Amino acid sequence: MTYLQTKLRPVTFFGAAMKYSNQIKPISYLKAHAAELIREINKSGEPLIVTQNGEAKVVVQDITKYDQEQETLALLKILALGMRQVEEGNVVPYEEVFDQLEKELLEDIR
């Protein structure tokens, strides 16, 4: 087992383990096979972990997957913010919200 493999934790996604051992390449391999690796990353959607001197340094990832992950992170941040507001008591009963919306809509109609 390499140094890098001992540093990586198994990642699970919906209960299925994602194994990165096949997606770990040294930077010299990336330099020599860049076009091939980009095609494979785009095709598989799996990230590539690039090592330098035996340590993970960067992750190369398909742009579509990256965008999806960024959207997911943004939604998770919104959810966490909402949960924190609920815990702090910063909430308004839905009846009040709908009453206020109805009032504003009626004012806009007039």
C-alpha angles and dihedrals in degrees: 000000000000126000090252094052090054090054096050119086120210108259120213127204116191089339096308117114116236112212118207097183092098092049099055116105134163118246090249089061090050091052093050097042105028098133093046092048093049091052091050093047091050091047098045099031089219119131124242119226111212119205132202120193089352096305128106108251109163143006121224112205140177110261093231091054090045091053091048091051092049090052090048091050091050091052091048090052090051090049092049091049091051092048091050091051090051091049090050092049094245094143137119121211111251092239090063091048093052092044090053092047091049091049092050093047092051090050090051091052093054 
